[in-house]
């Protein structure tokens, strides 16, 4: 599932540079995550980096957009065709 940023966001911006897919942008009032670019950091990290650095814990899984690891790694491969993720890529599903 793509991650969302809740209304508790304080717009500190610490999450934006952590996203390997550039899925996080500054919205009108809070930062937002593009679900078409979010891979929950699958392929890059074993935890979602936005959630790991958020000081108010407002980066959470989107309950309305559940996705499997297979879907997320395929999205990562499509976004980053120059990266060879192989079969043993980092993923929060493999913790």
Biopython code that builds the backbone (N, CA, C, O; Angstrom):
import numpy as np
from Bio.PDB.StructureBuilder import StructureBuilder

atoms = [
    (1, "UNK", "N", (0.834, -1.169, 0.000)),
    (1, "UNK", "CA", (0.000, 0.000, 0.000)),
    (1, "UNK", "C", (0.876, 1.227, 0.000)),
    (1, "UNK", "O", (1.928, 1.251, 0.639)),
    (2, "UNK", "N", (0.462, 2.206, -0.688)),
    (2, "UNK", "CA", (1.214, 3.456, -0.664)),
    (2, "UNK", "C", (1.100, 4.066, 0.725)),
    (2, "UNK", "O", (0.147, 3.809, 1.462)),
    (3, "UNK", "N", (2.065, 4.855, 1.055)),
    (3, "UNK", "CA", (2.057, 5.557, 2.327)),
    (3, "UNK", "C", (1.350, 6.889, 2.131)),
    (3, "UNK", "O", (1.408, 7.479, 1.053)),
    (4, "UNK", "N", (0.682, 7.359, 3.182)),
    (4, "UNK", "CA", (0.048, 8.672, 3.149)),
    (4, "UNK", "C", (0.614, 9.507, 4.287)),
    (4, "UNK", "O", (1.162, 8.981, 5.256)),
    (5, "UNK", "N", (0.472, 10.801, 4.152)),
    (5, "UNK", "CA", (0.850, 11.728, 5.207)),
    (5, "UNK", "C", (-0.439, 12.311, 5.762)),
    (5, "UNK", "O", (-1.248, 12.876, 5.025)),
    (6, "UNK", "N", (-0.622, 12.169, 7.072)),
    (6, "UNK", "CA", (-1.868, 12.609, 7.703)),
    (6, "UNK", "C", (-1.855, 14.110, 7.988)),
    (6, "UNK", "O", (-0.844, 14.789, 7.806)),
    (7, "UNK", "N", (-2.992, 14.600, 8.435)),
    (7, "UNK", "CA", (-3.148, 16.018, 8.750)),
    (7, "UNK", "C", (-2.275, 16.469, 9.917)),
    (7, "UNK", "O", (-2.145, 17.668, 10.162)),
    (8, "UNK", "N", (-1.681, 15.528, 10.633)),
    (8, "UNK", "CA", (-0.793, 15.886, 11.740)),
    (8, "UNK", "C", (0.550, 16.422, 11.244)),
    (8, "UNK", "O", (1.363, 16.888, 12.043)),
    (9, "UNK", "N", (0.786, 16.360, 9.944)),
    (9, "UNK", "CA", (2.036, 16.842, 9.345)),
    (9, "UNK", "C", (2.301, 18.290, 9.759)),
    (9, "UNK", "O", (1.414, 19.141, 9.684)),
    (10, "UNK", "N", (3.539, 18.556, 10.197)),
    (10, "UNK", "CA", (3.915, 19.911, 10.599)),
    (10, "UNK", "C", (4.691, 20.626, 9.485)),
    (10, "UNK", "O", (5.252, 21.700, 9.704)),
    (11, "UNK", "N", (4.718, 20.035, 8.315)),
    (11, "UNK", "CA", (5.380, 20.607, 7.136)),
    (11, "UNK", "C", (6.847, 20.935, 7.376)),
    (11, "UNK", "O", (7.347, 21.962, 6.918)),
    (12, "UNK", "N", (7.527, 20.057, 8.095)),
    (12, "UNK", "CA", (8.945, 20.283, 8.366)),
    (12, "UNK", "C", (9.811, 19.948, 7.148)),
    (12, "UNK", "O", (10.916, 20.471, 7.004)),
    (13, "UNK", "N", (9.299, 19.069, 6.268)),
    (13, "UNK", "CA", (10.007, 18.742, 5.040)),
    (13, "UNK", "C", (11.103, 17.710, 5.170)),
    (13, "UNK", "O", (11.792, 17.428, 4.190)),
    (14, "UNK", "N", (11.289, 17.134, 6.349)),
    (14, "UNK", "CA", (12.379, 16.182, 6.544)),
    (14, "UNK", "C", (12.175, 14.907, 5.714)),
    (14, "UNK", "O", (13.145, 14.225, 5.384)),
    (15, "UNK", "N", (10.950, 14.589, 5.383)),
    (15, "UNK", "CA", (10.644, 13.366, 4.636)),
    (15, "UNK", "C", (10.998, 13.463, 3.150)),
    (15, "UNK", "O", (11.422, 12.479, 2.544)),
    (16, "UNK", "N", (10.828, 14.625, 2.582)),
    (16, "UNK", "CA", (10.965, 14.792, 1.131)),
    (16, "UNK", "C", (12.294, 14.287, 0.565)),
    (16, "UNK", "O", (12.278, 13.513, -0.392)),
    (17, "UNK", "N", (13.433, 14.688, 1.108)),
    (17, "UNK", "CA", (14.693, 14.214, 0.520)),
    (17, "UNK", "C", (15.000, 12.747, 0.785)),
    (17, "UNK", "O", (15.904, 12.188, 0.165)),
    (18, "UNK", "N", (14.272, 12.120, 1.687)),
    (18, "UNK", "CA", (14.517, 10.715, 2.020)),
    (18, "UNK", "C", (13.885, 9.752, 1.025)),
    (18, "UNK", "O", (14.274, 8.586, 0.969)),
    (19, "UNK", "N", (12.924, 10.213, 0.244)),
    (19, "UNK", "CA", (12.190, 9.337, -0.664)),
    (19, "UNK", "C", (13.034, 8.990, -1.890)),
    (19, "UNK", "O", (13.439, 9.890, -2.625)),
    (20, "UNK", "N", (13.309, 7.701, -2.127)),
    (20, "UNK", "CA", (14.123, 7.315, -3.281)),
    (20, "UNK", "C", (13.400, 7.481, -4.616)),
    (20, "UNK", "O", (14.023, 7.395, -5.674)),
    (21, "UNK", "N", (12.094, 7.718, -4.569)),
    (21, "UNK", "CA", (11.301, 7.833, -5.792)),
    (21, "UNK", "C", (10.811, 9.248, -6.067)),
    (21, "UNK", "O", (10.084, 9.477, -7.033)),
    (22, "UNK", "N", (11.204, 10.196, -5.222)),
    (22, "UNK", "CA", (10.729, 11.570, -5.342)),
    (22, "UNK", "C", (9.205, 11.638, -5.375)),
    (22, "UNK", "O", (8.622, 12.414, -6.132)),
    (23, "UNK", "N", (8.567, 10.808, -4.536)),
    (23, "UNK", "CA", (7.109, 10.734, -4.474)),
    (23, "UNK", "C", (6.509, 11.770, -3.535)),
    (23, "UNK", "O", (5.297, 11.987, -3.550)),
    (24, "UNK", "N", (7.340, 12.413, -2.716)),
    (24, "UNK", "CA", (6.848, 13.353, -1.710)),
    (24, "UNK", "C", (7.074, 14.785, -2.199)),
    (24, "UNK", "O", (8.169, 15.165, -2.613)),
    (25, "UNK", "N", (5.986, 15.561, -2.132)),
    (25, "UNK", "CA", (6.069, 16.969, -2.515)),
    (25, "UNK", "C", (5.328, 17.818, -1.485)),
    (25, "UNK", "O", (4.498, 17.329, -0.719)),
    (26, "UNK", "N", (5.653, 19.082, -1.496)),
    (26, "UNK", "CA", (4.984, 20.014, -0.588)),
    (26, "UNK", "C", (3.619, 20.365, -1.160)),
    (26, "UNK", "O", (3.512, 20.873, -2.277)),
    (27, "UNK", "N", (2.582, 20.089, -0.386)),
    (27, "UNK", "CA", (1.230, 20.451, -0.789)),
    (27, "UNK", "C", (0.883, 21.840, -0.284)),
    (27, "UNK", "O", (1.755, 22.564, 0.197)),
    (28, "UNK", "N", (-0.385, 22.216, -0.388)),
    (28, "UNK", "CA", (-0.816, 23.538, 0.059)),
    (28, "UNK", "C", (-0.630, 23.722, 1.566)),
    (28, "UNK", "O", (-0.186, 24.776, 2.021)),
    (29, "UNK", "N", (-0.975, 22.683, 2.335)),
    (29, "UNK", "CA", (-0.882, 22.794, 3.791)),
    (29, "UNK", "C", (0.073, 21.774, 4.404)),
    (29, "UNK", "O", (0.721, 22.052, 5.414)),
    (30, "UNK", "N", (0.158, 20.608, 3.798)),
    (30, "UNK", "CA", (1.021, 19.548, 4.305)),
    (30, "UNK", "C", (1.737, 18.887, 3.128)),
    (30, "UNK", "O", (1.380, 19.103, 1.970)),
    (31, "UNK", "N", (2.733, 18.094, 3.435)),
    (31, "UNK", "CA", (3.406, 17.323, 2.389)),
    (31, "UNK", "C", (2.490, 16.192, 1.948)),
    (31, "UNK", "O", (1.685, 15.697, 2.736)),
    (32, "UNK", "N", (2.612, 15.784, 0.692)),
    (32, "UNK", "CA", (1.772, 14.725, 0.137)),
    (32, "UNK", "C", (2.645, 13.697, -0.577)),
    (32, "UNK", "O", (3.749, 14.003, -1.027)),
    (33, "UNK", "N", (2.133, 12.486, -0.670)),
    (33, "UNK", "CA", (2.833, 11.396, -1.340)),
    (33, "UNK", "C", (2.020, 10.962, -2.549)),
    (33, "UNK", "O", (0.827, 10.683, -2.433)),
    (34, "UNK", "N", (2.656, 10.903, -3.696)),
    (34, "UNK", "CA", (2.014, 10.436, -4.918)),
    (34, "UNK", "C", (1.974, 8.908, -4.866)),
    (34, "UNK", "O", (3.028, 8.275, -4.914)),
    (35, "UNK", "N", (0.787, 8.297, -4.769)),
    (35, "UNK", "CA", (0.709, 6.843, -4.662)),
    (35, "UNK", "C", (1.212, 6.115, -5.904)),
    (35, "UNK", "O", (1.533, 4.928, -5.837)),
    (36, "UNK", "N", (1.285, 6.811, -7.034)),
    (36, "UNK", "CA", (1.804, 6.205, -8.257)),
    (36, "UNK", "C", (3.324, 6.114, -8.266)),
    (36, "UNK", "O", (3.904, 5.410, -9.091)),
    (37, "UNK", "N", (3.966, 6.828, -7.346)),
    (37, "UNK", "CA", (5.425, 6.798, -7.239)),
    (37, "UNK", "C", (5.900, 6.110, -5.959)),
    (37, "UNK", "O", (7.061, 5.712, -5.864)),
    (38, "UNK", "N", (5.024, 5.970, -4.991)),
    (38, "UNK", "CA", (5.407, 5.377, -3.710)),
    (38, "UNK", "C", (5.567, 3.860, -3.841)),
    (38, "UNK", "O", (4.680, 3.163, -4.335)),
    (39, "UNK", "N", (6.712, 3.375, -3.388)),
    (39, "UNK", "CA", (6.967, 1.928, -3.361)),
    (39, "UNK", "C", (7.197, 1.449, -1.934)),
    (39, "UNK", "O", (7.675, 0.337, -1.710)),
    (40, "UNK", "N", (6.850, 2.307, -0.961)),
    (40, "UNK", "CA", (7.108, 2.008, 0.444)),
    (40, "UNK", "C", (8.587, 1.683, 0.653)),
    (40, "UNK", "O", (8.946, 0.943, 1.569)),
    (41, "UNK", "N", (9.421, 2.233, -0.188)),
    (41, "UNK", "CA", (10.883, 2.052, -0.186)),
    (41, "UNK", "C", (11.319, 0.622, -0.509)),
    (41, "UNK", "O", (12.490, 0.282, -0.343)),
    (42, "UNK", "N", (10.387, -0.217, -0.969)),
    (42, "UNK", "CA", (10.742, -1.567, -1.394)),
    (42, "UNK", "C", (11.760, -1.450, -2.529)),
    (42, "UNK", "O", (11.577, -0.688, -3.478)),
    (43, "UNK", "N", (12.828, -2.221, -2.404)),
    (43, "UNK", "CA", (13.906, -2.179, -3.373)),
    (43, "UNK", "C", (15.072, -1.330, -2.906)),
    (43, "UNK", "O", (16.196, -1.503, -3.379)),
    (44, "UNK", "N", (14.817, -0.418, -1.986)),
    (44, "UNK", "CA", (15.856, 0.494, -1.510)),
    (44, "UNK", "C", (16.182, 0.333, -0.025)),
    (44, "UNK", "O", (17.345, 0.382, 0.373)),
    (45, "UNK", "N", (15.146, 0.140, 0.784)),
    (45, "UNK", "CA", (15.333, 0.089, 2.241)),
    (45, "UNK", "C", (14.391, -0.954, 2.843)),
    (45, "UNK", "O", (13.405, -1.349, 2.221)),
    (46, "UNK", "N", (14.710, -1.390, 4.062)),
    (46, "UNK", "CA", (13.844, -2.366, 4.722)),
    (46, "UNK", "C", (12.787, -1.708, 5.603)),
    (46, "UNK", "O", (12.079, -2.390, 6.344)),
    (47, "UNK", "N", (12.681, -0.389, 5.522)),
    (47, "UNK", "CA", (11.604, 0.342, 6.176)),
    (47, "UNK", "C", (11.345, 1.619, 5.390)),
    (47, "UNK", "O", (12.215, 2.105, 4.668)),
    (48, "UNK", "N", (10.152, 2.150, 5.537)),
    (48, "UNK", "CA", (9.798, 3.371, 4.832)),
    (48, "UNK", "C", (10.578, 4.535, 5.432)),
    (48, "UNK", "O", (10.461, 4.823, 6.623)),
    (49, "UNK", "N", (11.360, 5.189, 4.612)),
    (49, "UNK", "CA", (12.241, 6.240, 5.106)),
    (49, "UNK", "C", (11.478, 7.470, 5.578)),
    (49, "UNK", "O", (11.902, 8.125, 6.530)),
    (50, "UNK", "N", (10.376, 7.792, 4.940)),
    (50, "UNK", "CA", (9.591, 8.947, 5.388)),
    (50, "UNK", "C", (9.097, 8.729, 6.812)),
    (50, "UNK", "O", (9.165, 9.633, 7.645)),
    (51, "UNK", "N", (8.602, 7.538, 7.086)),
    (51, "UNK", "CA", (8.124, 7.221, 8.438)),
    (51, "UNK", "C", (9.267, 7.179, 9.437)),
    (51, "UNK", "O", (9.099, 7.568, 10.593)),
    (52, "UNK", "N", (10.420, 6.711, 9.003)),
    (52, "UNK", "CA", (11.568, 6.598, 9.901)),
    (52, "UNK", "C", (12.071, 7.958, 10.378)),
    (52, "UNK", "O", (12.569, 8.070, 11.499)),
    (53, "UNK", "N", (11.950, 8.989, 9.547)),
    (53, "UNK", "CA", (12.470, 10.303, 9.919)),
    (53, "UNK", "C", (11.406, 11.284, 10.404)),
    (53, "UNK", "O", (11.744, 12.350, 10.916)),
    (54, "UNK", "N", (10.154, 10.949, 10.254)),
    (54, "UNK", "CA", (9.069, 11.870, 10.614)),
    (54, "UNK", "C", (9.036, 12.110, 12.131)),
    (54, "UNK", "O", (8.922, 11.158, 12.903)),
    (55, "UNK", "N", (9.134, 13.371, 12.558)),
    (55, "UNK", "CA", (9.138, 13.650, 13.992)),
    (55, "UNK", "C", (7.772, 13.540, 14.659)),
    (55, "UNK", "O", (7.692, 13.498, 15.887)),
    (56, "UNK", "N", (6.699, 13.493, 13.875)),
    (56, "UNK", "CA", (5.357, 13.409, 14.468)),
    (56, "UNK", "C", (4.611, 12.140, 14.050)),
    (56, "UNK", "O", (3.409, 12.022, 14.286)),
    (57, "UNK", "N", (5.308, 11.208, 13.441)),
    (57, "UNK", "CA", (4.727, 9.910, 13.047)),
    (57, "UNK", "C", (3.446, 10.049, 12.232)),
    (57, "UNK", "O", (2.445, 9.392, 12.517)),
    (58, "UNK", "N", (3.483, 10.908, 11.217)),
    (58, "UNK", "CA", (2.289, 11.099, 10.388)),
    (58, "UNK", "C", (2.378, 10.422, 9.028)),
    (58, "UNK", "O", (1.484, 10.591, 8.199)),
    (59, "UNK", "N", (3.438, 9.660, 8.784)),
    (59, "UNK", "CA", (3.560, 8.891, 7.542)),
    (59, "UNK", "C", (3.112, 7.473, 7.860)),
    (59, "UNK", "O", (3.800, 6.731, 8.560)),
    (60, "UNK", "N", (1.951, 7.109, 7.336)),
    (60, "UNK", "CA", (1.350, 5.819, 7.687)),
    (60, "UNK", "C", (0.908, 5.072, 6.428)),
    (60, "UNK", "O", (0.706, 5.687, 5.381)),
    (61, "UNK", "N", (0.756, 3.751, 6.525)),
    (61, "UNK", "CA", (0.225, 2.998, 5.384)),
    (61, "UNK", "C", (-1.198, 3.462, 5.051)),
    (61, "UNK", "O", (-2.010, 3.691, 5.947)),
    (62, "UNK", "N", (-1.480, 3.595, 3.782)),
    (62, "UNK", "CA", (-2.809, 4.009, 3.324)),
    (62, "UNK", "C", (-3.744, 2.807, 3.351)),
    (62, "UNK", "O", (-3.585, 1.890, 2.545)),
    (63, "UNK", "N", (-4.716, 2.790, 4.262)),
    (63, "UNK", "CA", (-5.618, 1.631, 4.353)),
    (63, "UNK", "C", (-6.490, 1.443, 3.113)),
    (63, "UNK", "O", (-7.053, 0.367, 2.910)),
    (64, "UNK", "N", (-6.604, 2.476, 2.288)),
    (64, "UNK", "CA", (-7.413, 2.391, 1.072)),
    (64, "UNK", "C", (-6.604, 2.014, -0.156)),
    (64, "UNK", "O", (-7.138, 1.989, -1.265)),
    (65, "UNK", "N", (-5.312, 1.719, 0.026)),
    (65, "UNK", "CA", (-4.454, 1.439, -1.118)),
    (65, "UNK", "C", (-3.461, 0.324, -0.784)),
    (65, "UNK", "O", (-2.249, 0.518, -0.874)),
    (66, "UNK", "N", (-3.976, -0.829, -0.402)),
    (66, "UNK", "CA", (-3.116, -1.966, -0.051)),
    (66, "UNK", "C", (-2.475, -2.556, -1.300)),
    (66, "UNK", "O", (-3.147, -2.819, -2.298)),
    (67, "UNK", "N", (-1.140, -2.763, -1.224)),
    (67, "UNK", "CA", (-0.410, -3.332, -2.351)),
    (67, "UNK", "C", (0.567, -4.386, -1.846)),
    (67, "UNK", "O", (1.049, -4.312, -0.716)),
    (68, "UNK", "N", (0.848, -5.352, -2.682)),
    (68, "UNK", "CA", (1.776, -6.417, -2.313)),
    (68, "UNK", "C", (3.213, -6.001, -2.599)),
    (68, "UNK", "O", (3.468, -5.023, -3.303)),
    (69, "UNK", "N", (4.141, -6.763, -2.040)),
    (69, "UNK", "CA", (5.546, -6.525, -2.317)),
    (69, "UNK", "C", (5.820, -6.650, -3.813)),
    (69, "UNK", "O", (6.599, -5.870, -4.361)),
    (70, "UNK", "N", (5.198, -7.613, -4.476)),
    (70, "UNK", "CA", (5.397, -7.795, -5.918)),
    (70, "UNK", "C", (4.989, -6.553, -6.707)),
    (70, "UNK", "O", (5.700, -6.145, -7.626)),
    (71, "UNK", "N", (3.876, -5.962, -6.366)),
    (71, "UNK", "CA", (3.416, -4.754, -7.046)),
    (71, "UNK", "C", (4.392, -3.609, -6.801)),
    (71, "UNK", "O", (4.722, -2.856, -7.718)),
    (72, "UNK", "N", (4.850, -3.484, -5.563)),
    (72, "UNK", "CA", (5.735, -2.378, -5.203)),
    (72, "UNK", "C", (7.104, -2.504, -5.878)),
    (72, "UNK", "O", (7.647, -1.501, -6.342)),
    (73, "UNK", "N", (7.668, -3.706, -5.942)),
    (73, "UNK", "CA", (8.979, -3.851, -6.589)),
    (73, "UNK", "C", (8.852, -3.655, -8.102)),
    (73, "UNK", "O", (9.768, -3.126, -8.731)),
    (74, "UNK", "N", (7.749, -4.067, -8.683)),
    (74, "UNK", "CA", (7.553, -3.816, -10.118)),
    (74, "UNK", "C", (7.450, -2.323, -10.396)),
    (74, "UNK", "O", (7.946, -1.843, -11.416)),
    (75, "UNK", "N", (6.803, -1.582, -9.488)),
    (75, "UNK", "CA", (6.734, -0.126, -9.646)),
    (75, "UNK", "C", (8.135, 0.470, -9.529)),
    (75, "UNK", "O", (8.503, 1.346, -10.312)),
    (76, "UNK", "N", (8.915, 0.003, -8.560)),
    (76, "UNK", "CA", (10.288, 0.496, -8.403)),
    (76, "UNK", "C", (11.099, 0.223, -9.658)),
    (76, "UNK", "O", (11.868, 1.076, -10.101)),
    (77, "UNK", "N", (10.934, -0.948, -10.224)),
    (77, "UNK", "CA", (11.668, -1.293, -11.450)),
    (77, "UNK", "C", (11.245, -0.407, -12.619)),
    (77, "UNK", "O", (12.071, -0.044, -13.456)),
    (78, "UNK", "N", (9.960, -0.060, -12.677)),
    (78, "UNK", "CA", (9.479, 0.808, -13.756)),
    (78, "UNK", "C", (9.982, 2.241, -13.576)),
    (78, "UNK", "O", (10.333, 2.905, -14.551)),
    (79, "UNK", "N", (10.015, 2.713, -12.337)),
    (79, "UNK", "CA", (10.471, 4.073, -12.056)),
    (79, "UNK", "C", (11.980, 4.206, -12.260)),
    (79, "UNK", "O", (12.470, 5.244, -12.703)),
    (80, "UNK", "N", (12.708, 3.136, -11.930)),
    (80, "UNK", "CA", (14.177, 3.155, -11.982)),
    (80, "UNK", "C", (14.694, 2.044, -12.897)),
    (80, "UNK", "O", (15.290, 1.083, -12.409)),
    (81, "UNK", "N", (14.481, 2.150, -14.213)),
    (81, "UNK", "CA", (14.891, 1.084, -15.125)),
    (81, "UNK", "C", (16.401, 0.850, -15.156)),
    (81, "UNK", "O", (16.855, -0.200, -15.613)),
    (82, "UNK", "N", (17.170, 1.803, -14.680)),
    (82, "UNK", "CA", (18.627, 1.679, -14.681)),
    (82, "UNK", "C", (19.168, 0.956, -13.445)),
    (82, "UNK", "O", (20.368, 0.696, -13.363)),
    (83, "UNK", "N", (18.306, 0.630, -12.491)),
    (83, "UNK", "CA", (18.731, -0.037, -11.263)),
    (83, "UNK", "C", (18.442, -1.537, -11.362)),
    (83, "UNK", "O", (17.341, -1.941, -11.736)),
    (84, "UNK", "N", (19.430, -2.347, -11.028)),
    (84, "UNK", "CA", (19.237, -3.801, -10.984)),
    (84, "UNK", "C", (18.918, -4.186, -9.549)),
    (84, "UNK", "O", (19.820, -4.276, -8.716)),
    (85, "UNK", "N", (17.648, -4.414, -9.254)),
    (85, "UNK", "CA", (17.219, -4.747, -7.901)),
    (85, "UNK", "C", (17.497, -6.208, -7.550)),
    (85, "UNK", "O", (17.580, -6.560, -6.374)),
    (86, "UNK", "N", (17.639, -7.055, -8.567)),
    (86, "UNK", "CA", (17.858, -8.472, -8.319)),
    (86, "UNK", "C", (16.677, -9.094, -7.595)),
    (86, "UNK", "O", (15.584, -8.528, -7.571)),
    (87, "UNK", "N", (16.903, -10.269, -7.004)),
    (87, "UNK", "CA", (15.837, -10.965, -6.287)),
    (87, "UNK", "C", (15.920, -10.766, -4.774)),
    (87, "UNK", "O", (14.959, -11.049, -4.058)),
    (88, "UNK", "N", (17.044, -10.290, -4.293)),
    (88, "UNK", "CA", (17.250, -10.139, -2.857)),
    (88, "UNK", "C", (17.278, -8.664, -2.469)),
    (88, "UNK", "O", (18.230, -8.203, -1.841)),
    (89, "UNK", "N", (16.240, -7.929, -2.841)),
    (89, "UNK", "CA", (16.165, -6.493, -2.597)),
    (89, "UNK", "C", (15.628, -6.209, -1.193)),
    (89, "UNK", "O", (14.894, -7.024, -0.637)),
    (90, "UNK", "N", (15.988, -5.060, -0.618)),
    (90, "UNK", "CA", (15.464, -4.682, 0.694)),
    (90, "UNK", "C", (13.956, -4.437, 0.630)),
    (90, "UNK", "O", (13.444, -3.898, -0.351)),
    (91, "UNK", "N", (13.261, -4.838, 1.684)),
    (91, "UNK", "CA", (11.822, -4.663, 1.730)),
    (91, "UNK", "C", (11.329, -4.789, 3.152)),
    (91, "UNK", "O", (11.823, -5.619, 3.916)),
    (92, "UNK", "N", (10.347, -3.962, 3.514)),
    (92, "UNK", "CA", (9.754, -4.064, 4.838)),
    (92, "UNK", "C", (8.987, -5.379, 5.013)),
    (92, "UNK", "O", (8.725, -5.806, 6.137)),
    (93, "UNK", "N", (8.633, -6.007, 3.906)),
    (93, "UNK", "CA", (7.928, -7.281, 3.962)),
    (93, "UNK", "C", (8.848, -8.425, 4.389)),
    (93, "UNK", "O", (8.370, -9.501, 4.747)),
    (94, "UNK", "N", (10.155, -8.201, 4.354)),
    (94, "UNK", "CA", (11.124, -9.256, 4.630)),
    (94, "UNK", "C", (11.812, -9.102, 5.977)),
    (94, "UNK", "O", (12.815, -9.769, 6.232)),
    (95, "UNK", "N", (11.314, -8.265, 6.819)),
    (95, "UNK", "CA", (11.935, -8.052, 8.140)),
    (95, "UNK", "C", (11.800, -9.268, 9.009)),
    (95, "UNK", "O", (12.263, -9.267, 10.150)),
]
sb = StructureBuilder()
sb.init_structure("model")
sb.init_model(0)
sb.init_chain("A")
sb.init_seg("    ")
for serial, (resi, resn, name, xyz) in enumerate(atoms, 1):
    if name == "N":
        sb.init_residue(resn, " ", resi, " ")
    sb.init_atom(name, np.array(xyz, "f"), 0.0, 1.0, " ", f" {name:<3s}", serial, name[0])
structure = sb.get_structure()
